Amino acid sequence: MERSDRQKISDKDKLILQQMDLIVSLTEKNLKRMDADFWGGAPTSAPADAAPGTAQKTDAPKDPPAAASTGNDVSSSGEPEAPPPEKLEDLLEELDGYIGLGTVKEEVRSLVNLAKYNEARRKNDLPVSDLSLHMVFSGNPGTGKTTIARFMARVYHSLGILSKGQLNEVDRSRLVAGYVGQTAIKTTKELEKALGGVLFIDEAYMLNGAGENDFGQEAIDTVLKFMEDHRDDLVVIVAGYVDLMDEFVHSNPGLESRFNRFIHFPDYTADELMGIFDMRMKKGNYQLTDEARAALEKYLGERSAADPIAFGNGRGVRNTFEDMLKNQANRVAGLEEPTKDDLSTLTRDDLPEAAKAYLPEKPAEGEKTVPAEEAAPAAETEAGSATPETQDAGPCDLTTENSHESEEV
């Protein structure tokens, strides 16, 4: 064996020994922590020179030993602590910045006012009637239902109604099992995740039993019981298509009595869809040529009007935007040294094939590009109030943590 080969083996052995030392060190630390959890303090060991079997004298502890961990506390379970409540004024300002919303904004503000009113009566030792906060969201896909559900969880946390303010989004597959007795366990697990916040059940009507051996009804019964047992720290929102949600709620007296707040999410208008597109461009520092904008506006409006369910409202805008970025990337890849304008300008060549049907036959010479912030009134500011033209339309498609972009979009 050559010297270089022996050197490689030697280096490999050293690395293995270092890794083993690290593993031993971590294991010892974990064992000490386990002792502390079980016995309430750090374990004491006898000195090396103590005789075997001899009890070692120790000072009496000043404080009683800590109770053994049950594994249910936040620190030992590893669950993140609840974030501090946000300021209600900031949340309402965010609400105003959403594109669309219309009647949804009114309903949200009405719920906020009612909750504040009840809290004021409570502080003045006046009787307060039970306030049902469970809701039914109805509307086509991509109209912002998940966004508003998450927003309401934050609002209720801000008002002190919910202790954590998180959202747990589920559907039938997360609640219903395939064998007797498993559905209740599976559903309870999801309910416990939502405790302190909102359980959002998308396409809730799918829980209605499809046959004799279907366990959807067991999931419904489990949800209703948990709602009653934890009515002070859990809100349940069910969502789906309009007619199917109405049928679902009225199919069960327990559902009918608990879900008495209905919020409908209309489809976005053509102007709002373009406003959502402009918002995405603004976030990515893109601009759109005049010719491409004119064609895109017609495409979004007519495609959504023809079949809003298939197009997907805000979700369809997201897909269109991503298609255009892909087309732009393919186009720019052929340039040796693309400029900043090349990388930030979307042109007629980047439009989806279906949208190109709305283009004039020949490219316009010297066509202008319009930055997103100057393009549409609906997208003037990322968190500014919506314009009158967009006030009576569907809910916002906008929310990430800082820039308000919907997970439904």
ChimeraX attribute file (.defattr): number of C-alpha atoms within 10 A of each C-alpha:
attribute: neighborCount
match mode: 1-to-1
recipient: residues
	/A:1	5
	/A:2	6
	/A:3	8
	/A:4	9
	/A:5	10
	/A:6	11
	/A:7	11
	/A:8	11
	/A:9	12
	/A:10	12
	/A:11	12
	/A:12	12
	/A:13	12
	/A:14	12
	/A:15	12
	/A:16	12
	/A:17	12
	/A:18	12
	/A:19	12
	/A:20	12
	/A:21	12
	/A:22	12
	/A:23	12
	/A:24	12
	/A:25	11
	/A:26	12
	/A:27	12
	/A:28	12
	/A:29	12
	/A:30	12
	/A:31	12
	/A:32	15
	/A:33	16
	/A:34	16
	/A:35	15
	/A:36	18
	/A:37	18
	/A:38	15
	/A:39	15
	/A:40	16
	/A:41	17
	/A:42	14
	/A:43	12
	/A:44	8
	/A:45	7
	/A:46	13
	/A:47	8
	/A:48	7
	/A:49	6
	/A:50	10
	/A:51	10
	/A:52	8
	/A:53	7
	/A:54	8
	/A:55	9
	/A:56	11
	/A:57	7
	/A:58	7
	/A:59	5
	/A:60	7
	/A:61	7
	/A:62	6
	/A:63	6
	/A:64	9
	/A:65	12
	/A:66	12
	/A:67	12
	/A:68	13
	/A:69	16
	/A:70	10
	/A:71	11
	/A:72	10
	/A:73	10
	/A:74	11
	/A:75	11
	/A:76	11
	/A:77	11
	/A:78	10
	/A:79	10
	/A:80	8
	/A:81	9
	/A:82	13
	/A:83	12
	/A:84	11
	/A:85	17
	/A:86	15
	/A:87	13
	/A:88	16
	/A:89	10
	/A:90	10
	/A:91	16
	/A:92	16
	/A:93	13
	/A:94	19
	/A:95	25
	/A:96	19
	/A:97	23
	/A:98	30
	/A:99	31
	/A:100	36
	/A:101	29
	/A:102	21
	/A:103	18
	/A:104	24
	/A:105	21
	/A:106	11
	/A:107	16
	/A:108	19
	/A:109	14
	/A:110	12
	/A:111	18
	/A:112	17
	/A:113	12
	/A:114	13
	/A:115	17
	/A:116	14
	/A:117	12
	/A:118	17
	/A:119	17
	/A:120	13
	/A:121	13
	/A:122	12
	/A:123	9
	/A:124	9
	/A:125	9
	/A:126	11
	/A:127	10
	/A:128	12
	/A:129	8
	/A:130	9
	/A:131	12
	/A:132	14
	/A:133	19
	/A:134	19
	/A:135	19
	/A:136	23
	/A:137	26
	/A:138	23
	/A:139	21
	/A:140	21
	/A:141	23
	/A:142	29
	/A:143	29
	/A:144	32
	/A:145	33
	/A:146	26
	/A:147	22
	/A:148	23
	/A:149	25
	/A:150	22
	/A:151	21
	/A:152	24
	/A:153	24
	/A:154	25
	/A:155	23
	/A:156	26
	/A:157	25
	/A:158	20
	/A:159	17
	/A:160	16
	/A:161	20
	/A:162	22
	/A:163	21
	/A:164	24
	/A:165	30
	/A:166	23
	/A:167	23
	/A:168	20
	/A:169	18
	/A:170	18
	/A:171	17
	/A:172	18
	/A:173	12
	/A:174	14
	/A:175	26
	/A:176	22
	/A:177	20
	/A:178	12
	/A:179	10
	/A:180	11
	/A:181	11
	/A:182	15
	/A:183	22
	/A:184	20
	/A:185	15
	/A:186	17
	/A:187	23
	/A:188	16
	/A:189	13
	/A:190	17
	/A:191	24
	/A:192	15
	/A:193	14
	/A:194	22
	/A:195	25
	/A:196	24
	/A:197	27
	/A:198	28
	/A:199	27
	/A:200	25
	/A:201	24
	/A:202	19
	/A:203	19
	/A:204	23
	/A:205	22
	/A:206	17
	/A:207	21
	/A:208	18
	/A:209	15
	/A:210	11
	/A:211	8
	/A:212	6
	/A:213	10
	/A:214	16
	/A:215	23
	/A:216	25
	/A:217	16
	/A:218	22
	/A:219	23
	/A:220	23
	/A:221	16
	/A:222	19
	/A:223	21
	/A:224	15
	/A:225	12
	/A:226	17
	/A:227	19
	/A:228	11
	/A:229	11
	/A:230	14
	/A:231	17
	/A:232	16
	/A:233	20
	/A:234	26
	/A:235	27
	/A:236	25
	/A:237	23
	/A:238	26
	/A:239	26
	/A:240	22
	/A:241	19
	/A:242	17
	/A:243	10
	/A:244	15
	/A:245	22
	/A:246	16
	/A:247	11
	/A:248	20
	/A:249	20
	/A:250	13
	/A:251	13
	/A:252	14
	/A:253	9
	/A:254	14
	/A:255	16
	/A:256	13
	/A:257	11
	/A:258	17
	/A:259	18
	/A:260	13
	/A:261	14
	/A:262	17
	/A:263	17
	/A:264	21
	/A:265	26
	/A:266	21
	/A:267	25
	/A:268	31
	/A:269	20
	/A:270	19
	/A:271	20
	/A:272	30
	/A:273	26
	/A:274	25
	/A:275	25
	/A:276	29
	/A:277	22
	/A:278	26
	/A:279	27
	/A:280	22
	/A:281	21
	/A:282	20
	/A:283	12
	/A:284	11
	/A:285	14
	/A:286	21
	/A:287	23
	/A:288	23
	/A:289	17
	/A:290	18
	/A:291	18
	/A:292	23
	/A:293	21
	/A:294	15
	/A:295	18
	/A:296	25
	/A:297	19
	/A:298	16
	/A:299	21
	/A:300	23
	/A:301	18
	/A:302	13
	/A:303	19
	/A:304	22
	/A:305	16
	/A:306	10
	/A:307	11
	/A:308	20
	/A:309	16
	/A:310	13
	/A:311	19
	/A:312	22
	/A:313	32
	/A:314	31
	/A:315	21
	/A:316	21
	/A:317	23
	/A:318	20
	/A:319	15
	/A:320	19
	/A:321	21
	/A:322	14
	/A:323	16
	/A:324	20
	/A:325	19
	/A:326	15
	/A:327	18
	/A:328	21
	/A:329	14
	/A:330	12
	/A:331	14
	/A:332	15
	/A:333	12
	/A:334	9
	/A:335	10
	/A:336	7
	/A:337	9
	/A:338	11
	/A:339	10
	/A:340	8
	/A:341	11
	/A:342	15
	/A:343	17
	/A:344	17
	/A:345	19
	/A:346	24
	/A:347	20
	/A:348	23
	/A:349	14
	/A:350	22
	/A:351	25
	/A:352	19
	/A:353	11
	/A:354	10
	/A:355	19
	/A:356	17
	/A:357	14
	/A:358	16
	/A:359	19
	/A:360	13
	/A:361	8
	/A:362	6
	/A:363	12
	/A:364	12
	/A:365	6
	/A:366	7
	/A:367	12
	/A:368	11
	/A:369	19
	/A:370	16
	/A:371	18
	/A:372	22
	/A:373	21
	/A:374	13
	/A:375	20
	/A:376	18
	/A:377	18
	/A:378	28
	/A:379	28
	/A:380	20
	/A:381	15
	/A:382	21
	/A:383	18
	/A:384	16
	/A:385	20
	/A:386	24
	/A:387	15
	/A:388	11
	/A:389	13
	/A:390	22
	/A:391	21
	/A:392	18
	/A:393	20
	/A:394	28
	/A:395	30
	/A:396	33
	/A:397	32
	/A:398	27
	/A:399	22
	/A:400	11
	/A:401	8
	/A:402	10
	/A:403	14
	/A:404	20
	/A:405	20
	/A:406	22
	/A:407	17
	/A:408	20
	/A:409	24
